[in-house]
Amino acid sequence: MSSFAVRSILASSMLMVVLWTNTVGAQTSRNDAWIADCGGTYNLCGFVERGSRERRIPREFERVMNFSEDLAGVRIEGKYGYIDRTGNVVISPQFDLVGEFRNGHAEALIGEHVGVIDSDGKWLLRPEHGRAIPFGKTAALVLSGKWKSPYAMGYERLTTDYLRQDNGVPLFALVDLFSGKTLKAGLRINAFDFNTFVWARSEGDKVFGLLAPDGSWKLKPKYTGVNQLWEGRAIVCVSEGDDNGRRDQAVQCGSVDENGNSALPMVPRKIVGYRNGVYRFFDETRKIGLLNEDGQLIGGGLFDEVNFAEPGTVLEVRENGEWIGLTRNGEIVENPGNAKVLLSCSGVQFLARDGGFEIVKDGQPTSSYIFENTYPGRDCDFPKAVKLKEKWGFVGADGKLLFDPPYFDNTYQFIQGHAGVLAHGKWGIANTNGRFTVDLQYKELRPDDEGLYAVKGDAEDFWINSRGDRRTEPNRSDERRAALTCKNDGGTLISREVDGQKLWGLANIDGRVIMAPKYRAISCFEGGLVWVPFDDRKQWCPIDRHEKVREGVTCVTNFMATRISDAGPEKMAEDPYESGVLWMRANLDYGMGVREDAPRIVGDFSTRF
């Protein structure tokens, strides 16, 4: 494989690995003022303020879940319990996984079965079920069988995300928490708001009703399409024929409020969304229509595109290629997005204009163009890429285009004052003065962080500098160093020779050895655990900081195959276990500089184990 191809695959594979490993200890909260923060030698987690990042709870836990009712699930030495907002453990670690509290109840896992606990950690419903979702103040939605995670290893959650309108959703029973009595059985469930009601239908039935925790129907089954409660409204639809409740087949839609009362009477529209007091629907041509809370059409017509406004403000709509403002009374006004400052840098401003943006300097436009709606970023590093009529260009620190008009089909960012650019099927290199330092001539080009470029010529692949002079392939020292460096101040992977074989261990950020080199390969810490291979088992297993194998966590044949999404490590031996070990050792050797190329990540699923 050419150096160009190897470099391209390596760059994309490194991104996928980072995405998997940086978040294993934290469940992201969307609403709480405190968010999880993980890192340090053992990649432990605590909490910080969402905005200020001020530390609230130290990094002491292997994994943390969202706060709910002022309690957060945490993992300590392999078991889950709960802490309060002072960081004190209030429910001792004894569970294999826990959910969020709702009305004083939470789902908890022991082994392969779940039950429901109260805020003291006492069982209200014994762990004998596949799921046991707290519902209201008195009930649970129970699924028989064993619990099985729909998420990848290390990312397990007791969630209701998969409870969407689908025939594949399993059958639940509604159970009274205090008597254990089954109130209803054979239910298909769709989320509404588990504090009050859920959408439910009986097996074999095609219509949903709104079910209360006591088993009564707040709304009797009659809807073929239902939605989760959002901003106090849940869209409901009825349709004709055997369409399984698909809203794109709906003939009438409306909404109900959080109490299950009608909010919008049924109208002959295929409503697909609600936000800030406005309903959105599509017609047969995918044009967008808007309805107010009374179901009246806003603006008297349909639009090509809509940007929803905050409560009480004007909507932005695009009609016949032009962006305009639209009040909730249907009056056309000045586009409220115009003149909004997207970025300001030393007198140069990027101002929103008609669905895109213009660039002004000292209050005056630097060109007559309205650039397409591409995000200019938050920093003031110039030149910045801009797009006009599907062509790319660059704007300099003076706010003026380097190439006027933009005519590139693709570009890279500027590195050390130069950027790769593509036009007419050929790549070249441009500088910050808007001049070509390498003419458009190469079939392919890819920049390296060290200021060199891998190029594909007519007959061969080679490396050049920003002036087009040939150079040897770079050492890529930063990239190699990253292969041995753990994220978030996690320390470094270290090695030593023992009887002619390189063995691996870990040192912290200060260089102190925390795990002596004795393993054929090793990962960084993730949630208080390190993964190492055991030849006698022919498996990778997690070990804790005391180098004890963590019980209750399934060992795997090929560690890297479980860490990467939508691809896999290249096969390096016929035996799956040995192949995984050799791949990791090759990556570590690449980091040490003793291997020319990093091992590949490939998209062929036949190489996964």
N, C-alpha and C positions, 0 to 999 in steps of 0.2 A: 504494500500500500504506500502511496506517495506521502511525503511529509505534509503536503497540503491537506489531504484527506484525513490523516491522523490528527492533525491539529484541529480540524473542524469538528470531528467526532468528540475529541477530548473536551473542547469548550462546552459543547452542549451537554455532555455527560456530567461534567462537574456541576453544572447548574442544577440538574435533577437531584444529585446527591445532597447538595446543600439544602434544597427545599425539604427533603425528608428529615434531615438530621437536626435542623435548628429548632424544631418545634415539638419534639417528642415529649417534653416534660410539661407542656402547658396546653390547657384548653382555653382558647381565646374567648373573652367575654365581650359582648357587643354593647351591654347596657351599664354595667357596674362602673363606678368611678375608679376602682382599682383593677389593674390588669396584671397578669402573670409576667414575671421576669425571671429568666433562667440563665445560668452560666456558671463560671468558676471551674475549679479543678474537676469537680465531680458532676458538673452540669446540673446543679440543684436549683430549685425554684422557690421564689417568694412572690411578693406583690409590691407594685409601685403605683403611684398616682398616674392616671391615664394621661393627663396633660403635662404636668411638671416633671414626671418621672421620679418624684421624691419617694424614697424608700419607705414602705409601710410595714412590711414583714420581711425579715431576712431570708436569704436563699438557704433554706434548711431542708427542703422536701424534695423527694425524688420526682414527684409529679404533683401538680395542683390543678384543681377544677375551678369553675366559676363560683363566686360567692352567690348564695341564694338564701334569703331570710337570715343574713348575717352569719352564715356558716359556709365553709368551703371544704370540699373533699380534698384530702392530701394523702400521698403515699409515703409511708415511713418503713424502711427496711422490708419492702415488698408487700405491705398490707395498708389498706386504706382506712382512714378515720376522718374526723372533721376537726377543723380549728375555728375559733371565733376571730373577730377583727383585731384582737390583741396578739394573735399568733399562738394562743394557748390551745392545746389539744383538749377538746371538750367531749369528743366521742373517740374512745381508744381505737388504734389501728387493729382491725380484726376481719376486715372484708377484703375480697379480691378485686372489687370495683364498686364504686358508688355513684349515684346520680345526684341531681340537685333537689333541694327541699322545695316542696310545694304544699302549703297549708299544714306545715309541721310534719310532713311525711316525705320519705325518700326511698328510692329503689336501691337495693344493695345486693351484691353478688357474693355467694360462697360456693367455691368449686364451679359446678356447671349449672347452678340454679340460682334464681333470684327470689327475693321477697321484699317486704316493705317494713321499714323501721320508723320509729318516731324520733323526736329531737333529743331523746336521751339514749338513742342507740338500741332501744328494745324492739324486738320483733312484734309487729302487728299482724303480719302475714308471713308465715314461715318460708324459708328459701326452698321452694319445691317446684318452681315454675321456670318457663323459658323467658318470660317477661312478666313484670308486675308494676304497671305504670300508675302512680298515685293519681286519683281522679277526684276532684272536689275535696271535701273534708272527710268523707266517710267511705270512699270506695277505691277500687283499683281495677284496671283493665288487665286481665291475666291471660297469658298465652301458655299453653301446656308445652311440655317437652324440656329440652336443654337450651341454655342460652348460647347463642352463637354470634360473635361479633361481625358486623358488616364492614368493619374498618380494618386497616392493616395492623400488623403486629406492632405494639407499642403505642397505638393511637386509639385503643379501645375506649368506647364511651357508651353509657346507657342513655341513648338519645331517642327522640321521637321523630327525627328528621325523615325517616323512611316511611312514615305513616302518611302517605299521599294516596290519592284516588287511583287505585290500581287493583286489578283482579288478583295479582300475586300476593297482596297483603294477607297474612294468615288470619285465622279466625280467633277472635278474643272472646273472653267471658267477662261479664261485669260482676264483680264480687264485692260484698259488703266487708269492709276491713275489720269490723269489730265482732261480727257473728260468723264470718267465713261463708255465709250463705251466697250461693250463685243467684243473682237477680235476673240475668239474661245470658244466654249462651249463643254461640254461632254468629258473632258479629264481625262485620267488616268495619274498620275504624278509619276515619279521616280526621285530622287535627282541626279543632276550632279554637278552644282555649281550655286546657286541661284543668284549670281552676274552677270552671263552671259547667261547660257542656262539651260534648264531642259530637261530630257527625258520625252516624252509624247506620248500617243497613244489615238486614238479616241475610244469611247465606241464600243465594239464589235470587234475591231481590235486586232490582236495578235502581231503586230510588233510596235516597238518604233522608233521614230525619235528624233532629237535634235531640240528643239523649242527655238526660240529667243523671247525676250520680245515684239517685234512688231508683233508677230503672224506668222512670216515667219519661214520656216524650214531651219535651217542650214544644217541638214542632214535629208533627207526625210525618213519616217518610213520604216525600212527594217530589224531591229534587233529583234530577239525573246528574247534575254537576254542582259541587260545593267547594268552598274555599276556606282556608284558615282565616281567622279574625286578624285584620290588619287596620290599624288606626281606627278601631271601633266599628269596622264594617267587614262583613264576610259576604262575598259575591255568591249568589245562588242562581242556577239556571235549570230550565226544563227544555227537553229536546224531544224530537220525534224519532222513531226508529230505534234499531239496536245499535246505538253508538257508544254504549258504555259510559255515558255521561260526559263525552268530550265537549268542551265549551265551544270549540270551533264549529260544532254541529248544532249549537243551541239556537232555538227559535225565540226564546224569551229569557231575560235575565233581570235580576234585581239584587237586593242586599238585605241582610238583617244586621241588627246592632248587637252589642255585647250581651244583651239580655235576651236575645232571640226574637226580638220584636222586629216587625217589618220597618226597614229604614228607607228603602227605595222599592216601590211597587214594581211588579214585573213589567218590563217594556220589551218591545220586539227588537232588541239589540243584542249583539254578541259581546257583552261586556267582559273585558280581560284584565282590568286593573282599577285600583282606587288609590288616590293619594291626595291629601290636603283638601278634601271636600270636593274632588272632581273625579268622575268616572271616565274611563277610557274604553272605547270600543273600536272595532275594525269593521269595515264593510267588505264586500266581496273582492274589491281591488286592493285591499290592504291600506286604504286611506283611513285616517284616524279621526274619530269623532269624540266630542267631549260633552258630558252631561253634568249638570249641577245636582245638588242634593235633592231637588224636586223632580229630576229626570228630564229637565228641559235641555234642549240642544244649545250649547254655548257657541255663539258666533254664527249660527245659521247655516253652517256647512261643515265640510270635512277638510282635513289638513294632511300635508305630506309628512310632517314631523312635529313633535311636541316636546318641549322641555317643561316639566312640572315646576310650579313655583312654590314658595313657602306660603303658609297660611296668610290670607289677606293681601297677597301681592298679585302682580300681573303675570299671566302665562306667556311663554314665548312659543309661537307657532310659525311653521314655515308653509307658505302657500305660493305655488308657482315660482319656486326658487327664491322667494323673498321672506325674510324673517320679520315678523311684526309682533307687537304686544297685543294681548287680548285680555280684557277684564273679565271677571266672572259674570258680568252682566252682558257680555258679548260685544262690548265696545272696542273698536280698534284704536290703539294708542301707540305711542313710541315704544319701540322694543326695549324692555327694561334691562336687557343684558348689555345694550350698547354702552360703551365708555367705561365699563367695569375694568379696573386695572388687574390684569392677570399677572404681570411681572413689571417691576420697576428697577432700573439699574443705571445710576449716574446720568439721569436726564432722559434715558431711553425707556419708553414704556410700551408694553404690549397691551393694547386695549381691545376688549371684546367688541365685535362689530358684525351684526347681521349673521350670526351663527358661526363666525370665524373670528379673526382679529386683524387689526391694523397696527402698524408700528409708528410711533411718533417720537420725535426728539425735541425737547424744549417746547412741547405743545404743538409742533407742526409735523404732519405726516412726512415720512421719509420716502414714500412711494405712493402710487395710486392704487396699490393692490390691497385686496382683502384676502388674507391667507386662510387656508382651510383650518378647521378646528383641531389643530394638533397641540398637545400640551407643551408649553415653553419651558416647563420646569420651574424650580424655585431658586436656583443659583444664578449667578451672574457670569457664568463662564461662556465666553464667546469664542468663535462664532457658534450660532445656534441654527439648527436645521429648521426650515420652514417648507410648507407645501402649497403649491398653487396649480390648480388644474391638473392634478395627479402627477406633477413634477416637483422634484425636491431642489432646494437651494439653501444658501446660508446667509445669515445676517451677521454683520460684524458689530463690534462694540460701538460704532457710530450710528447703528440702526439702519445702515444701508446694505443692500444686497451685494454679495461678492460676485455673483453671476446674475445678470439681469437681462431677461427674466430667468427664473429657475428652469433648468432643463434636464436635470439628472433623474434617472429612473430609480436609483437607489444610492444610498450613501452610508458611510460609517461615520462615527463621531471623530472629532479632531483629537489626535494624539501627538503631543510634541509639535504642535503647529501644522500638522498635515492630516488630510482625510482622504480615504479611498472613495472614489466616485464612479458611478456607472452611467453610461449614456450610449445609445445605439448598439447595445450588446457588448460593449468593451469597457474595461476598467482602467482607470488612471489614478493619479494622486494630485490633489490641489492643496495650495497653502492658504494662509489667512489673508493674503493680499488679493485673492481671487485669481491666481495664476496657476497654470498646470506646471508642476515640477516633473511629472511623468505623464506623457500624453496618453490618451485613451487607446489602449492596444492589447490588454490582456483579457483572456477568456474568463478567468477567475482571479480574485485577489482577496486576501484576508490579512488584516493588520495584527501585529503582535504588540504586547504591552511595552516591549523594549524599543519600539520605533521602527521595526523592520516589517516587511510584508512578504507573505508567501504568495507567489503568483503561479499561474498556469499559462505557459506559453503555447505556441503552436506544436512544439516537439518535446518539451520537457517542463518539469516543475523546478522552481528555484526560489531563492530569497533575494530581495533587493532592499536598499534603503530608500528614503523619501526622495532622493534625486535619481533613482533608477539604477544605481550602481549595484552590481552583484555582491552579495555577502553570504557568509556561511550561516547555517541555521542557528538561531539564538539558543542559548542555554536555558532560557525561560526560568531563571532562578526564583522569581516570585511564585510562579506556578508550582515549581518543585517544592518550595518551602511550604506551600499550602497543603501538599499531600502529607506532611508530617506535623501540621499545626492543627490543634483542636480549636473549634470556634468558641467565641465568647470567653476568652481568657482561660481556655481549658487546658493549656499546657502543650507539651510536645511529645510525639512518639519517639522513643530512643531505642538503640540497638547495641548489641555486642556480639562478638564471635565466641562461640562455645563449641569446641571439637569440630571446627571447620564449618559450622552452620550459624547463620545469623539469626539471633533471637531478639524478640521485641518486648518493650515495656513502656512505661509512661513516666514523664517528669512534669512537675507543675510549672507555672509561668515563671517562677524564680529559679528553675533548674533543679529543684530538689526531687530526687527520685521517689515516686510514690508507688510504683509498681516495677520491681526489678525485671530486667529483660530475661524472660524465660519461656516465651511463647513464640511459636512459629509465625504468628501474625497477631494483630490486635487492632481493635477499633478505639475511637475516643469514647469517653464517658457519655452516656445518654441516660438522663434520669437516674443517676447514681449507679449505673451498670456499664460494664465493659464486656464486649463480646470477644471471645478467644476460641480457637479451634482445639479440640481434644481428639488426638489420633486414635486413642483406644475406643472412643465412642463413634468416631467418624462423624462428628457433629460440632457445630459452633454452639456454645452455651454462654449465657450471661453470668458474670461474676461481679460481686460487690467490691467495695473498697478494701475489704479484708481478704479478697481473693477467694471467697466462698461462692460456690455455684448457687445461684438463686433458684430455690425450689418454686414450683408453681408456674414457671415461665417455660414455654416449649422451646427446646433446642431446635436448631435448623441445620439442614445439610449445607447450604450455601448462603452465608451471611449477606453478601452484596446483592444477591438476587432478591432479598426481602427489603432492601433499602432503596431500590430504584424503581420508579414508576414508568410504565410504558416502554420498557427496554430491559436489557439484562447484560451481565458481564460476559465477555467473550469466553468461549470454551477453551481451557488451557490443559485439560486432561480428560480422559474418558470417564473417570470416576467423578461424579458430581462434587463430592466433598473435597477431593484433592484439587479439582479445578478451581473451586472457590478459594482455597488456601493459596494456590499459586497465583491467582489473580490479585489477591490482597498483597502478597509478598512482592509481586511485580510493581504494584503501585507504590509500595514503600521503597523499593529499590529505585524507582523513578524519582521519588522525593530525595533520596540520598545522592542522586546524580550518577549512579552506576548503571542505569538503563537509559537508552536513548529516548524511547517513546513510552508514554504512559499506556497501560493496558486499555483495551477498547471497551466502550459501552456500545452495544449494538441493538438495533431495533428488531432483530429477528427473534421472535418469541420461542423458536425451537431451541435456542441456546439457554433458555431459562430452566431452572431446576425446581 
